[in-house]
Amino acid sequence: MPADSSQIKQVLDQTLAWSAGEGYMEWTKHDALNSPLLFALFGHHRLGRILATQAVMRFPINLRPLLGVPKSHNPKGLALFVIAFFDAFAATGEENYLNEANKLLDQLLALRSRGNWHGDCWGYQYPWQDLGFYAPRATPNAVVTAFACEAFLHAFRITGDEIHLARVESAVRFFVNDLAVLKDADEELCVGYMPLPMTMRVMDVSILIAAVLAQLSAIRGDMALRDTALRLTRYVVNRQTSEGAWYYTDPPEDSPVKIDNYHTGFIVDALNRVMVALKIDTWRNQHRLGVDFYAAHLFNPDGSPRWMSNRDYPHDIHGAAQGILTFSSKENRARYPRLAFRVIDWAFARMYHAEGRFYYQETPYGVKKFTFVRWCNAWMCRALASYLLSVAHEKN
């Protein structure tokens, strides 16, 4: 039976309550090196760190409790919950959502990365070995900081309090001064994921930053920020394939991840935020082509999210949440009126436990029925609240 708004709100409230009951603390996908045992055995060598992280991440059951991995707050997860609470407040007017959002903003501020950075910034609370870099615990990165900025931008729009814009302005100093510049041309700009020596150009990084800069420039009337946002966006748009897709990295061979689900959604949604903020339609055709590719190649007919355009499994709850977000917008619902419904129905039927938590992944061999608060619940709360707000706007 298809979900309706009342059921969606019920699941949203149950999931928010379960997450609050956990103190919004969690194990998470890449935190294996928070295990004292694994770090002692593998933490001092690149290959060992990769093997330990990948083995724990891919195991069919959650090994983290056995390995002594502590639960921690995830700044991106807190930012996603903040946005979900603000959207739920905007959709319903219920004050409890607003109160919880403000409380989590204080927690988010407390998790800022320490160090000699030019502005506020955030990172993950675990050592992280990727193929292209190694980041010690709490090393700030562009993506987490961009999501924190989106939370503060939501806070400003709802409350009108300038202190929230001050946080975004501070983070922009981190973006423009601390991140590695990987391409700097008259028309294009590409920056790195972290303030570390690196060459890997991760496609969503530049446009997530561009969306933040575009929104701040529109509020402040800052033409320099506008120009930087346009150069960052132009770099990403110019790497779109003729089919409408984006590879995870430029060039594609720099990563085994190719055209995946949720990063595609990140890009098309950030591109839309840039155009809406700057009141331009410069890349509307490219945006629609990207949305069409996303719908056609990264979701199955039953609403399950494909892992990549050329690979079905695992069906990841993060991909489902991103699909709900993308296809809940007014324009995308008009083009694909049933897709968000199908993804919600799939997630509720296959990936939800009635106590208020979403499962991690569906594989050909079954469902991994453990829950990461950020990866599973925070993303789904963000998506469901956005859907409810979109429906509320249509009614008004």
C-alpha positions in Angstrom: 0.0 0.0 0.0 1.6 3.3 -1.0 2.7 5.6 1.8 0.7 8.8 2.4 1.8 12.0 4.2 0.5 10.9 7.6 2.4 7.6 7.4 5.5 9.4 6.3 5.3 11.8 9.2 4.7 8.9 11.6 7.9 7.2 10.3 9.8 10.5 10.4 8.8 11.1 14.1 9.6 7.5 15.0 13.0 7.7 13.4 13.8 11.1 14.9 12.8 9.7 18.4 15.0 6.6 18.0 18.0 8.6 16.9 17.5 11.1 19.8 17.3 8.1 22.2 20.8 7.1 20.9 22.0 10.6 21.7 22.6 10.9 17.9 25.7 8.9 18.5 26.7 6.1 16.2 29.1 3.7 14.6 29.5 4.7 11.0 30.6 3.3 7.7 34.3 4.1 7.6 35.2 4.1 11.3 37.1 0.8 11.6 40.3 2.6 12.6 38.6 3.9 15.7 39.2 0.3 17.0 42.2 0.4 19.3 43.1 -3.2 18.1 42.8 -2.5 14.4 44.7 0.8 14.7 47.5 -0.9 16.6 47.7 -3.7 14.0 47.1 -1.7 10.8 47.0 2.0 11.5 50.6 2.8 10.6 50.6 1.6 7.0 48.5 2.8 4.1 47.6 -0.7 2.7 46.8 -2.0 6.2 44.5 1.0 6.9 42.7 0.4 3.6 42.2 -3.3 4.2 41.0 -2.9 7.8 38.5 -0.2 6.8 37.2 -2.1 3.8 36.9 -5.4 5.6 34.8 -4.0 8.4 32.7 -1.9 6.1 31.9 -4.8 3.8 31.3 -7.5 6.5 27.7 -8.8 6.5 27.3 -8.1 10.2 28.4 -5.1 12.3 31.8 -6.0 13.8 32.4 -2.7 15.5 31.1 -3.6 19.0 33.4 -6.7 19.0 36.4 -4.6 17.9 35.9 -1.9 20.5 34.9 0.9 18.2 33.3 3.6 20.3 30.2 5.4 19.2 30.6 9.1 18.4 28.8 12.1 17.0 29.1 12.6 13.3 29.0 16.3 12.3 27.4 15.6 8.9 24.8 13.5 10.7 24.0 16.3 13.1 23.8 18.8 10.2 21.3 16.5 8.4 19.1 16.2 11.5 19.2 20.0 11.9 17.9 20.4 8.3 15.3 17.7 8.8 14.0 19.4 12.0 13.8 22.8 10.3 12.0 21.3 7.3 9.6 19.5 9.5 8.9 22.7 11.5 8.4 24.6 8.2 6.0 21.9 7.0 3.9 21.5 10.2 4.6 24.5 12.5 5.2 22.2 15.4 7.6 24.0 17.8 9.3 20.8 19.1 11.0 20.4 15.8 12.4 24.0 16.0 13.6 23.4 19.6 15.5 20.3 18.7 17.1 21.9 15.7 18.5 24.7 17.8 19.8 22.2 20.4 21.6 20.3 17.7 23.1 23.4 16.2 24.9 23.9 19.5 26.3 20.4 19.4 27.4 20.9 15.8 29.3 24.0 16.8 31.0 22.1 19.6 32.4 19.6 17.0 34.3 22.1 14.9 37.7 20.9 14.0 40.6 22.2 16.1 43.6 23.7 14.3 45.0 26.7 12.6 42.3 27.0 10.0 41.1 30.3 8.4 37.5 29.6 9.5 35.0 27.2 11.0 35.2 23.7 9.6 34.2 20.2 10.4 35.5 16.6 9.7 34.8 13.0 10.7 35.5 11.7 14.2 37.7 8.8 12.9 40.9 8.3 11.0 40.1 7.9 7.4 42.2 6.1 4.7 40.9 6.7 1.2 42.6 5.7 -2.0 43.7 9.2 -2.5 44.6 10.4 1.0 44.9 9.7 4.7 43.1 12.0 7.1 43.7 11.8 10.9 40.6 11.9 13.2 38.7 15.3 12.9 40.7 16.5 9.9 38.3 19.0 8.4 36.9 18.4 4.9 34.9 20.2 2.3 31.9 18.0 2.2 31.2 17.8 5.9 31.7 21.6 6.2 29.4 22.2 3.2 26.6 20.2 4.9 27.2 22.1 8.2 26.8 25.4 6.2 23.5 24.1 4.7 22.3 23.6 8.2 23.2 27.1 9.3 21.6 28.5 6.1 18.4 26.7 7.0 18.6 28.1 10.5 19.0 31.6 9.1 16.0 31.3 6.8 13.8 30.0 9.6 14.9 32.3 12.4 16.4 35.3 10.7 19.3 35.3 13.2 22.4 36.7 11.7 24.6 34.6 14.0 23.9 31.6 11.7 25.2 33.6 8.6 28.3 34.4 10.6 29.0 30.7 10.9 28.7 30.3 7.1 30.9 33.3 6.4 33.5 31.8 8.7 33.4 28.5 6.9 33.7 30.2 3.5 37.1 31.4 4.7 38.1 27.8 5.2 36.8 26.9 1.7 38.7 29.6 -0.1 42.0 29.6 1.9 42.7 26.1 3.2 41.6 23.6 0.6 44.1 22.5 -2.1 43.4 24.2 -5.5 43.4 21.5 -8.2 42.5 23.7 -11.2 42.4 27.4 -11.4 41.5 28.9 -14.8 39.6 32.0 -15.9 36.3 30.2 -16.2 36.8 27.1 -14.0 37.9 26.3 -10.4 38.3 23.0 -8.8 39.3 22.5 -5.1 40.3 19.4 -3.1 38.4 17.4 -0.6 40.7 18.3 2.3 43.4 20.7 3.3 46.0 18.0 2.5 48.4 17.4 -0.4 46.2 15.6 -2.9 45.5 15.4 -6.6 42.2 13.5 -6.7 39.4 15.7 -8.1 36.2 14.5 -6.5 33.3 15.9 -8.6 30.7 16.7 -6.0 33.2 18.7 -3.8 33.4 21.8 -5.9 29.7 22.1 -6.6 28.7 21.5 -3.0 30.9 24.4 -2.1 29.5 26.4 -5.0 26.0 26.0 -3.7 27.0 27.4 -0.3 28.8 30.3 -1.8 25.9 31.0 -4.2 23.4 31.2 -1.4 25.6 33.4 0.8 26.4 35.7 -2.1 22.7 36.1 -2.9 22.0 37.0 0.7 25.0 39.4 1.1 25.1 40.7 -2.5 28.8 39.7 -2.7 29.8 39.6 -6.3 33.2 38.0 -5.6 31.5 35.0 -4.0 29.1 34.8 -6.9 32.0 34.7 -9.4 33.8 32.0 -7.4 30.5 30.0 -7.2 30.1 30.2 -10.9 33.6 29.1 -11.6 33.3 26.1 -9.3 29.9 25.2 -10.9 31.2 25.6 -14.4 34.1 23.2 -13.7 31.6 20.4 -12.7 29.0 21.1 -15.4 31.7 20.9 -18.1 32.6 17.4 -16.9 29.0 16.1 -17.6 28.9 13.2 -20.1 26.8 13.4 -23.2 24.3 11.0 -21.5 23.9 13.5 -18.6 26.1 11.7 -16.0 29.0 12.6 -13.8 31.8 10.3 -12.9 32.9 10.4 -9.2 36.3 11.7 -10.1 37.9 13.6 -12.9 39.5 11.7 -14.6 37.2 8.7 -14.1 40.1 6.2 -13.7 41.3 7.9 -10.5 38.7 6.0 -8.5 37.0 2.5 -8.7 33.7 4.4 -8.0 32.4 5.5 -11.4 28.8 6.8 -11.8 27.2 6.1 -8.5 23.8 6.9 -7.0 24.0 9.4 -4.3 26.9 11.5 -5.6 24.9 12.0 -8.8 22.0 13.2 -6.6 24.4 15.5 -4.7 25.5 17.1 -8.0 22.1 17.7 -9.6 20.6 19.1 -6.4 23.6 21.4 -5.7 23.4 22.6 -9.3 19.8 23.5 -8.8 20.6 25.3 -5.6 23.2 27.4 -7.4 20.8 28.4 -10.1 17.9 29.2 -7.7 20.2 31.3 -5.4 21.7 33.3 -8.3 18.4 33.5 -10.2 19.9 32.1 -13.4 18.9 29.3 -15.8 22.3 29.0 -17.4 22.6 25.2 -16.9 18.9 24.3 -16.8 19.2 21.9 -19.8 22.3 20.2 -18.2 20.4 19.9 -14.9 17.4 18.3 -16.6 19.7 15.9 -18.5 21.3 15.0 -15.2 18.0 14.3 -13.5 16.8 12.2 -16.5 20.0 10.1 -16.3 19.6 9.7 -12.5 16.0 8.5 -12.9 16.7 6.2 -15.8 20.0 4.6 -14.7 20.2 4.7 -10.9 16.8 3.4 -9.8 15.0 0.1 -10.4 11.3 -0.1 -11.3 10.5 -1.1 -7.8 12.1 2.1 -6.4 15.3 0.4 -5.1 18.4 2.5 -5.6 21.1 1.0 -7.8 24.7 1.2 -6.4 26.1 2.5 -9.7 24.8 2.9 -13.3 26.5 -0.3 -14.3 26.0 -2.2 -11.0 22.7 -3.0 -9.2 23.7 -4.1 -5.7 24.0 -3.2 -2.9 20.8 -1.2 -2.6 22.0 1.4 -0.1 19.6 3.4 2.1 21.7 6.5 1.5 20.8 6.2 -2.2 17.2 5.8 -1.4 17.2 9.0 0.7 19.0 11.0 -1.9 16.5 9.8 -4.5 13.6 11.0 -2.3 15.3 14.3 -1.9 15.9 14.8 -5.6 12.5 13.7 -6.9 10.5 15.5 -4.2 11.2 18.9 -5.7 8.3 20.6 -7.6 10.1 20.4 -11.0 11.3 16.8 -10.6 7.9 15.6 -9.3 6.3 17.1 -12.4 8.7 15.1 -14.6 8.7 11.9 -12.5 5.5 12.1 -10.5 5.7 8.6 -9.0 9.4 8.0 -8.5 9.7 9.5 -5.0 6.7 7.5 -4.0 8.2 4.3 -5.3 11.5 4.9 -3.4 9.6 5.7 -0.2 7.5 2.6 -0.5 10.6 0.4 -1.1 12.4 1.9 1.9 9.4 1.4 4.2 8.7 -2.1 3.0 12.3 -3.5 2.8 14.5 -1.3 5.0 12.6 0.0 8.0 12.2 -1.4 11.5 9.1 -0.2 13.3 11.1 0.9 16.4 12.4 3.8 14.4 15.5 2.9 12.4 16.4 2.2 8.8 18.7 -0.7 7.7 22.0 -0.1 6.0 21.9 -2.1 2.7 20.1 -4.8 0.8 22.4 -7.3 -1.0 21.5 -10.3 -3.2 21.9 -12.5 -0.1 19.7 -10.5 2.3 19.5 -7.2 4.2 22.2 -5.9 6.5 19.8 -5.0 9.3 22.1 -2.7 11.3 21.7 1.0 11.5 24.2 3.8 11.2 22.6 6.9 12.6 24.0 9.3 10.0 24.2 7.1 7.0 20.7 5.5 7.5 18.5 7.6 9.9 19.8 11.1 9.4 19.6 10.8 5.6 16.2 9.3 5.6 14.9 11.9 8.1 16.3 14.6 5.9 14.6 13.1 2.9 11.2 12.5 4.5 11.0 15.9 6.0 11.9 17.5 2.7 9.1 15.5 1.1 6.6 16.7 3.6 7.7 20.2 3.1 7.3 19.9 -0.6 3.8 18.5 -0.2 2.9 21.3 2.2 4.1 24.0 -0.3 1.9 22.4 -3.0 -1.2 22.6 -0.7 -0.5 26.2 0.0 
